[in-house]
């Protein structure tokens, strides 16, 4: 990437920060989304920025203008790379793409994949890491002053990495990826320069963003563990600390489990508020509607026994397009239960 820039650009400094600039641009949309969440943690659709081609195009244009003025880039290729890098986020972050990657790697239908983001990480490392390894090896195979044996080894490693990725076994592809990166690094060591370490700096905001997401998810899991142990009062306190972390993790799930704990403690009014909050911050119908519907027909003899509201919530789920199979089946079974009891027309 550094070779896209003229060595004389901006006092010979730009080639050493250019890769870092590209890395920063690759998740610039994430940072914009994070800023929006910091301003309003309960956005009903925090992905409005990530999945908007118009907004991503605006970011690309702004970056091109700034770099064009400051870096005095005259050739068209750097701008093509910039736009491609920024728009790559739009492509790779689409849910359908991530589902396809997970289904290919685990050889399971998406509805049957009960995996967290951490558990699905090997699939994305295998698929998205492969082009990086291939590029490094091809770069090493065409480097100047390299012996024919090293060139041959680099090309063989490209083939082996592709085959290992297709096996989908982490014990096969991960070691080969590591060996390939080490091989490429050794071959290209003469091209490395300590000033390239500046490219680590643009990664720091990404680490911060990932750390807040992990922290919120960790606190949610802590609360669920306490709730399973019957410590619902303590679980509610932990859920509140998860809400205090302004991150991209789903706040809907936190409100949902908080409502379940309130209901177990007999605090029905607080439970209803939490369920409604979960619905309010969700991007569409789903589990919150199903859980609130069950809440409305389980508490007979209280003001919260409202089966007509339960029917409306369940039908909203069944009428929604693209609903996951477990959610749809749960809503359908509860609606049948209400029909049998004569609580639904």
N, C-alpha and C positions, 0 to 999 in steps of 0.2 A: 504493500500500500504506500509505503514511503516513497517508492520510485515514481509514483504518479506526479510528484511535485518536483519542480526544478530545484537542483541543489543550491542555486543561488537565491532562492526565494526567501525574503525576510532574514537576511544575514545568516543563511545556512541553517536556520533553526527549525523551519517548518517540517522538513522530512522526518525529524525525530518526534514530533508531536502529532503528525498526521494520522497514524494508526489509532492513537488515543481519541482523536477527534471523531474518527469513524465509529469507534466503540460508543462514544457518548451519544452520537446521533442515532445509533441503533436502538437506544432506549430513551431517547428524548421525549417520545410520546408518553412513556411510563412516568417520567418526571412531571410532565404537564398534568397527567391524571392524578398524580400524588398531590400536587399543589391544589387541585380542585377538591380532593378529599380532605385535605387539611382545613380548607375553608368551610366545607360542609361534609362532615363525616357520614351523614345519613343520606347521601345521594341515592336515589332509587335506581339509578343506572350508572355506576361509576365507570363503565366501559364506553360511555358515549364518545370519549375522545379517542380511545384506542381503535375503535371500529368505524371511525368516520373518515372516509377518503378525502373529503373536502378539508378537514382540519389537518390531516397529515400532509396534504399537498401544500397547505399554507405554511406549515413548519418547514417543509422542504424548500419552498421558495424563499422564506426568510433566511434560512441558513445559507443558501446559495448567494444571496445578496450580500450578507455580512462577510462571508469568506472571499467573495469576489472583490469586494472593496478593500478588505484588510490584507489578504494574501496575494492580491494581484494575479489571480489565476486567469490565464488567457485561453488555455486549451479546453476543449469541451468535455474531455473524458472525466476530469475530477467531478464536474457537476453531475454527469451521468452516474458516477459511483455514489455521490451524495444522495441523489434521489432514490437510487436502488436500495441503499442501506436503510434510509428512513422508511421507505415503503415495505421493506422486508418485514418490519415489525407488524405492519397491517396484515400481511399474509400469514405469518407464522403464529400470530396470536388469535386467529379465528378459531372458534370452538370446534368447527367441523374439521379443521386441519389437525388440531391436537387430538381429537377423537380418532381420526384416521391413523395417526401415528401410534396411539395406544393400542388400537385394535390390531394393527399389523404386528406390533411387537409381541403382545401378550396372546394373540390368536384367540381373543374372546370378544363377544359382542359388547358394545359399550354399556348396555343395561346390566350386564353381569360383572362389570369391572368395579368392584367396591374398593377403589384405591385412592389414597390421598395424593396430593401433589408430590410429596416426598417419595412415595412408593412408585410413582410414574416417572420419576426422574431418569432412571436408566434408559427408558424408551427414547426420551428426547436427547440424551447424551449420545446414544447409539446412532440416531438418525441425523441430528443436527451437527454432531461432532465429526461425522464422516467427511463432509466436504472440507472441513478445516485440515484434517489429517491428509487427505488426498492432495490438497493445494500445497501443503508444506512439502510433501514427498516429491511432487512434480517440480516444485521450485528447486529442490535439492538435486533432482536428476538433471536439470538444465543449468546448474551453477557452473561458473567458469573454473577451470583448473581441477575438475573432479575426474577421478580415474574411471575407466569403463566399468570396472567391477562395482564401484559405488553407484554409478548410474543404473546398472542392472539391478542392484539390490533395492534401490529406491522404487523402481518400476514393479519389481516383484512384491514389495510391501504394499503398494497401491492395490494390486490384485488380491492379496491376502486379506487386507482390511475390508475390501468390498465383500469378499466371501464370508469373512467372520461376522460382519454386520448382518448378513442375510441369515446366519444361523440363529440370531436373536438370543444367544447365550452369553451373559455378561462375563463368564469365566473364559470365554474365547475371544470376544472382540475387545474387551477392556485391556488385557495385556498387550495385544497387538497394537492397539491405539497408542499405548504408552511407549512401546518399543519404537514405533514409527516416529513419534514426536521426538524422542531422544536421538534417533538416527538423523532426522532432519535438522535438529538443533546442532548436532556435532558437525554435520556437513556444512551448515551455513554459519558456523561460529565466527568466521572471519568477517561476516557482514554485520555482526552484532556490535553494539556500541552502548556503553553505560548510559548515554543520554536517552536511550530508548526506554529507560525505566520511568521516564515522565509519563509514559502511556498508561501506567498503573493508576495515576491520579484520577482520570475520568471514571474509573471503576468504583471509586469510593461512594458516590451517591447511590450507585446500584446496590452496593453492599448494605448501605443504611436502609434503603427501601426494602431489601430482602429481610433484614434483621427485624424491622417492625412487623412485617407480615408473619415471620416465624414466631415472634413474641406473642402476637395476638392469637395465633393458632394454638400455641403451646398453652396459653392460659385457658382457652376454650376446652382443650383436652383435660387440663387439670380440673376444671369445673365438672366436666362429665364424669371423671373418675370419682370425685367426691359425691356426686349425685348417686352413682351406682352403689356407693357405700352407705347411702341413706343420710348423708350430711348435706341436705339440700340448702340449709341456711348458709353454710360455709360456701357451697357451690355458687349461690347467688352473688355472694361477695366477690368471688373470683371472676364470675361472668362480667361483673361491673368493671373490674380492672381490665378485662379484655376490651370492653367498650371504650375505655379511656385511652387505649392505644389507637391512634389514628393511622390505620393501615389499609391496604387493599384487600385484606381478608374479609370474608363475608360476615357482615354484622347481622344479617338475617338469622343465621344459625345461632348466634349468641342469644338474640332475643327469644328465639324459639325454645332453646333449652332452659333459658331463664323462666319462661312461662310455664314449662313443665314442672320445674322445681317449685314455683309459687303454687301451682295447682296441688302438688303433693302435700304442701304445707297447709292447704285449705284457704289460701289467700286468693280467692277466685277473681276478685276485681283486679288485683295486680297481674294475675295470669292472663286475663283477657287483654289488658293493656299491652303486655309484652307480646302476645300473639299478633295483635293488630299492628304493633310496631314492626314485627318481623315481616308482615305483609307489605307494609308501607315502604320498607327499604329493599324489597325484592324487585328484581327486574321483570318479573312475570309470575303468573300463578304457579303453585307448586306445593311442597310439603307444608308451608305455613297455613295455607287454606285447609288442607286435609286435617291437620292437628287442631285448628280452631273449630272446624266442623265437629270433630269428635268431642271437643270440650262442650259444645252447645247441646249435645244430646246425652251426655253422661251424667249431668248434674240435675237429675229430677228433684223437684221440691225446692229448688232455688230460683232466684230471678234469672239465672244464667241458662236455664233449660229453655232453649229457643230452637227447636228442630227446623223451623222454617228457614232460619238463617243458615243452618247447617246444610240444608238442601241447596240453597243458592250458592254457597261456597263450593260444594262438591260438583255442581253442574258447571261452575266457572272453570274448574280444573278439567273436567271432561270435554268441555268445548274448546279448550286451548289447543293450539296446534304445536306439534313437536314436543309434547309432554313425554318425559321418560316413562317407560313401561311400569316400573314399580309404583310410581306416583299415581298413574292412571288406574292400575289395578286396585290399589288401596282405596282410591276415591270411589270406584265402582262397587267394591264390596261393602263399603259403608252406606252407600246409597241404597243398595239392595236390602241391607239391614233395616234401614228406616222404612222402606216399603213394606217389609214383612210386619213391622210393628204398627203399620198404619199411620206413621208420622210424616210420610211424604205422599203427595198426590200421584 
